Amino acid sequence: MSLPLLTSPSGQDMLGYVTPIYGNSRYMQSVYQAEGLQFDSLMATITDILNQFYVDTATWALSQWESELNLAPNDSLTTDQRRQRIKSKLRGYGTATTALIKTVAQAYERGEVDVIEDFAKYTVHIRFVDVLGIPSNISDLQTALRAIIPAHLDIVYEYQYVVYSDIDGKYTYDQLDSSGLTYGQLMTKLPQEV
């Protein structure tokens, strides 16, 4: 039987390894509680440090990742946007192939792209296929792609928008008006079916 004095998960684990008679001793419970709290704190610190070794779980070490990859610090970005920049930089090494361009773009939220190469015009078209409008953090994506695509090739970004044929005959004026969407919002999303 455990008394309410022992709240530390590590302390409770340690108590499980000794004879059950210690579970009734307030003295032993306070010893296991004190030791358990230290182990709990140590395990939380170890877990936090291990999380910093992976871009997807790093928090306070993101500045170290950015420094190692020569990325200029930008405090205005969210943690997710900083992670996207880091992953993009890590993926962006090698010969600029269509696969590499897609891999770098996919490091960003809503970065699913089609890559169309027009070598006769020295142009690479980047067409966003999984988002209407301009994706968030587009400037960092453009910087990352410019870093891997050879300088003699021009990059043309193509965005998708809602066009008249997408709504013609599917929605009435009243449905569009009652959707609460502004004209600008209507260009990047369709109202829910009524």
C-alpha positions in Angstrom: 0.0 0.0 0.0 1.4 3.3 -1.0 0.8 6.4 1.1 0.1 9.8 -0.7 3.5 11.0 0.3 5.2 9.3 -2.7 4.2 11.2 -5.8 7.4 10.9 -7.9 7.1 8.4 -10.8 10.7 7.4 -10.4 10.3 7.1 -6.6 7.3 4.8 -7.1 9.3 2.7 -9.6 12.1 2.4 -7.0 9.7 1.4 -4.3 8.5 -1.4 -6.6 11.9 -3.0 -6.5 12.1 -3.4 -2.8 10.1 -5.5 -0.3 6.5 -4.3 0.1 7.0 -3.5 3.7 8.8 -0.3 2.7 5.6 0.9 1.2 4.1 1.4 4.6 7.0 3.3 6.0 6.7 7.1 5.9 10.5 7.4 6.3 11.2 5.2 3.3 8.6 6.9 1.2 10.2 10.3 1.9 13.6 8.8 1.0 12.2 7.5 -2.3 10.3 10.7 -2.9 13.4 12.8 -2.5 15.5 10.5 -4.7 12.7 10.1 -7.2 12.3 13.8 -7.7 16.0 14.1 -8.5 15.8 11.2 -11.0 12.6 12.8 -12.5 14.4 16.1 -12.9 17.5 14.3 -14.4 15.4 12.3 -16.9 13.5 15.5 -18.0 16.8 17.2 -18.6 18.3 14.3 -20.5 15.1 14.0 -22.6 15.2 17.8 -23.3 18.9 17.6 -24.4 18.2 14.6 -26.6 15.3 16.5 -28.2 17.7 19.2 -29.3 19.6 16.7 -31.5 16.6 16.4 -33.9 15.3 19.3 -35.8 11.6 18.3 -35.4 11.9 18.4 -31.6 14.6 21.0 -31.0 13.6 24.2 -29.2 16.3 26.2 -27.5 19.0 24.6 -29.8 17.5 25.9 -33.0 19.9 28.9 -32.9 22.8 26.4 -32.8 21.4 24.5 -35.8 21.0 27.9 -37.7 24.6 28.9 -36.7 26.0 25.5 -38.0 24.2 25.9 -41.3 25.0 29.6 -41.7 21.4 30.7 -41.6 20.8 34.2 -40.5 18.8 34.3 -37.2 15.3 35.6 -37.6 13.4 36.1 -34.4 10.2 37.0 -36.2 9.8 33.4 -37.5 7.8 30.8 -35.5 9.5 27.7 -34.2 7.9 25.7 -37.0 9.1 28.1 -39.6 12.7 28.0 -38.2 12.6 24.2 -38.3 11.4 24.3 -41.9 14.3 26.5 -42.9 16.8 24.2 -41.1 15.4 21.0 -42.7 15.4 22.7 -46.1 19.1 23.7 -45.7 20.0 20.1 -44.6 18.2 18.6 -47.6 19.5 21.2 -50.1 23.0 19.7 -50.8 23.9 18.1 -54.1 23.2 18.6 -57.7 20.1 20.6 -58.5 17.8 17.9 -59.8 14.0 18.0 -59.9 14.0 15.5 -57.0 16.2 17.7 -54.9 14.1 20.8 -55.6 11.0 18.9 -54.6 12.6 17.6 -51.4 13.7 21.1 -50.4 10.3 22.5 -51.1 8.6 19.7 -49.1 10.5 20.8 -46.0 8.2 23.7 -45.8 4.5 23.7 -44.9 2.4 23.4 -48.0 5.5 22.9 -50.1 4.3 20.2 -52.5 5.4 21.4 -55.9 5.7 20.3 -59.5 9.0 21.3 -61.2 8.9 22.1 -64.9 12.3 22.7 -66.5 12.4 24.8 -69.6 16.0 24.8 -70.5 15.5 26.5 -73.9 14.4 29.6 -72.0 16.8 29.0 -69.0 13.8 28.8 -66.7 12.6 26.5 -63.9 8.9 26.7 -63.1 7.9 25.9 -59.5 4.2 25.2 -59.4 2.5 24.8 -56.0 0.0 22.0 -56.1 -1.3 21.5 -52.5 -2.2 25.1 -51.6 -4.4 27.8 -53.0 -2.7 31.2 -53.0 0.8 31.9 -51.7 2.2 29.5 -49.0 3.3 30.9 -45.7 7.1 31.4 -45.3 7.5 31.8 -49.1 10.4 34.1 -48.8 12.5 31.5 -47.0 11.5 28.8 -49.5 12.5 31.2 -52.4 15.9 31.8 -50.7 16.5 28.0 -50.2 15.6 27.2 -53.8 17.7 30.1 -55.2 20.7 28.6 -53.2 20.4 25.2 -55.0 19.2 26.2 -58.5 22.1 27.4 -60.7 22.3 31.2 -61.0 21.9 31.2 -64.8 18.4 29.7 -64.5 15.5 32.0 -63.8 12.9 30.7 -61.3 9.2 31.3 -62.0 6.8 30.6 -59.1 3.2 29.6 -60.1 0.4 29.8 -57.6 -3.1 28.4 -57.8 -6.1 30.5 -57.1 -9.9 29.9 -57.3 -11.1 30.9 -60.7 -14.5 31.7 -62.0 -15.0 28.3 -63.5 -14.5 26.7 -60.0 -17.6 28.5 -58.6 -19.7 29.0 -61.7 -22.9 27.0 -61.4 -21.8 25.5 -58.1 -22.7 28.4 -55.8 -25.3 31.1 -56.0 -24.5 34.7 -55.2 -26.4 34.4 -51.9 -24.3 31.3 -50.9 -21.1 33.2 -51.6 -22.4 36.3 -49.8 -23.5 34.3 -46.8 -20.2 32.4 -46.6 -18.6 35.4 -44.9 -15.6 35.3 -47.2 -14.2 38.5 -48.7 -13.2 38.6 -52.3 -9.6 38.2 -51.4 -10.3 35.1 -49.3 -12.5 33.7 -52.0 -9.5 33.6 -54.3 -7.7 31.1 -52.0 -10.5 29.0 -50.6 -13.9 27.7 -51.7 -16.9 28.1 -49.3 -18.2 25.0 -47.7 -21.0 23.3 -49.6 -24.4 24.5 -48.3 
